[in-house]
């Protein structure tokens, strides 16, 4: 079972799954988020954490890459779980479009967009995992 994370400066979206991920929650990005994620990892019996890493078509990482890397390193120390960074680009935009297509109202969209993006990141990781051997942090 994996935990997928869409990291944002204000919100962190979470999804879980091994083959078919599902959306779990959206947390405020504050000091308590690490303990909440560690608790969730124990409760859900998580074996690895997949964090979306913004990567442009050029291969360059987005401006938040150092913050996301530090976030992953802190989670690794706290949870003792392997951390995988999944290259992603525009997952939040894709999540917004998916939610709009389902007819979700603006409040539902705001509440679910980050966890939907986390599900997309985890789905991509699982699909790529079968094709590539990815190294953990």
C-alpha positions as CSV (number, residue, x, y, z in Angstrom):
1,X,0.0,0.0,0.0
2,X,1.3,3.4,-1.0
3,X,0.5,6.9,0.2
4,X,0.4,9.5,-2.6
5,X,1.1,13.1,-1.8
6,X,0.4,16.3,-3.7
7,X,2.4,18.9,-1.8
8,X,1.4,22.5,-1.8
9,X,2.5,25.5,0.2
10,X,-1.0,25.7,1.8
11,X,-2.6,22.3,1.4
12,X,-1.4,18.7,1.0
13,X,-3.5,16.2,-0.8
14,X,-3.4,12.5,0.1
15,X,-4.4,9.3,-1.7
16,X,-3.7,5.6,-0.9
17,X,-3.7,2.4,-2.8
18,X,-1.6,-0.4,-4.2
19,X,-3.3,-1.0,-7.6
20,X,-6.2,1.3,-7.8
21,X,-5.6,4.4,-5.6
22,X,-8.4,6.3,-3.9
23,X,-8.5,9.8,-2.6
24,X,-8.1,10.1,1.2
25,X,-7.9,13.6,2.6
26,X,-6.6,17.1,2.2
27,X,-4.5,18.5,5.1
28,X,-3.4,22.0,5.9
29,X,0.3,22.3,5.4
30,X,1.5,23.3,8.9
31,X,3.8,21.9,11.6
32,X,1.3,19.2,12.6
33,X,1.1,17.7,9.1
34,X,4.1,15.4,9.7
35,X,2.6,13.7,12.7
36,X,-0.8,13.4,11.0
37,X,0.9,11.7,8.0
38,X,2.9,9.4,10.2
39,X,-0.2,8.3,12.1
40,X,-2.0,7.7,8.8
41,X,0.9,5.6,7.5
42,X,0.6,3.3,10.6
43,X,-3.2,3.1,10.4
44,X,-3.2,2.4,6.6
45,X,-0.2,0.1,6.8
46,X,1.7,2.2,4.2
47,X,4.8,0.6,2.7
48,X,6.1,3.6,0.7
49,X,5.3,7.2,0.2
50,X,5.1,8.8,-3.3
51,X,5.4,12.5,-3.5
52,X,4.7,14.5,-6.7
53,X,7.8,16.4,-7.9
54,X,7.0,19.2,-10.4
55,X,9.1,18.6,-13.5
56,X,8.9,20.7,-16.7
57,X,9.1,19.2,-20.2
58,X,12.6,20.5,-20.3
59,X,13.5,18.2,-17.4
60,X,14.0,21.1,-15.0
61,X,12.4,20.9,-11.6
62,X,9.9,23.4,-10.4
63,X,10.7,26.2,-7.9
64,X,9.3,24.2,-5.0
65,X,11.5,21.2,-5.6
66,X,13.9,21.9,-2.7
67,X,10.9,22.3,-0.3
68,X,9.4,19.1,-1.5
69,X,12.7,17.3,-1.2
70,X,13.1,18.5,2.4
71,X,9.5,17.5,3.1
72,X,10.2,14.0,1.9
73,X,13.4,13.7,3.9
74,X,11.6,14.7,7.1
75,X,8.9,12.2,6.4
76,X,11.5,9.5,5.8
77,X,13.1,10.1,9.1
78,X,9.7,10.2,10.9
79,X,8.1,7.2,9.2
80,X,11.1,5.1,8.4
81,X,9.4,4.4,5.0
82,X,10.9,4.7,1.5
83,X,10.1,7.9,-0.2
84,X,9.6,8.0,-4.0
85,X,9.5,11.3,-6.0
86,X,7.2,11.0,-9.0
87,X,7.8,13.5,-11.8
88,X,4.5,15.4,-12.3
89,X,3.4,18.4,-14.1
90,X,0.0,20.1,-14.1
91,X,-1.7,17.4,-11.9
92,X,-3.6,20.1,-10.0
93,X,-4.9,21.6,-13.3
94,X,-5.9,18.1,-14.5
95,X,-7.6,17.5,-11.2
96,X,-9.6,20.7,-11.5
97,X,-10.8,19.7,-15.0
98,X,-11.8,16.3,-13.8
99,X,-13.8,17.7,-10.9
100,X,-15.5,20.3,-13.1
101,X,-16.4,17.5,-15.6
102,X,-18.1,15.6,-12.8
103,X,-20.3,18.6,-12.1
104,X,-18.8,19.3,-8.7
105,X,-19.6,22.7,-7.3
106,X,-16.8,25.3,-6.5
107,X,-16.8,24.4,-2.8
108,X,-16.4,20.6,-3.6
109,X,-13.7,21.4,-6.1
110,X,-11.8,23.5,-3.6
111,X,-12.1,20.7,-1.0
112,X,-11.1,17.8,-3.2
113,X,-8.6,19.2,-5.8
114,X,-5.5,18.4,-3.8
115,X,-6.5,14.8,-3.0
116,X,-7.6,14.3,-6.6
117,X,-4.1,15.5,-7.7
118,X,-2.5,13.1,-5.2
119,X,-4.6,10.2,-6.7
120,X,-3.3,11.1,-10.2
121,X,0.3,11.2,-8.9
122,X,-0.1,7.8,-7.3
123,X,-1.9,6.3,-10.4
124,X,1.0,7.5,-12.5
125,X,3.6,6.1,-10.1
126,X,1.9,2.7,-10.0
127,X,1.7,2.6,-13.9
128,X,5.3,3.6,-14.2
129,X,6.5,1.3,-11.5
130,X,5.7,-1.7,-13.7
131,X,7.8,-0.2,-16.4
132,X,10.7,1.2,-14.5
133,X,12.6,0.4,-11.3
134,X,12.5,3.6,-9.2
135,X,14.9,4.3,-6.5
136,X,13.7,5.4,-3.1
137,X,15.1,8.3,-1.1
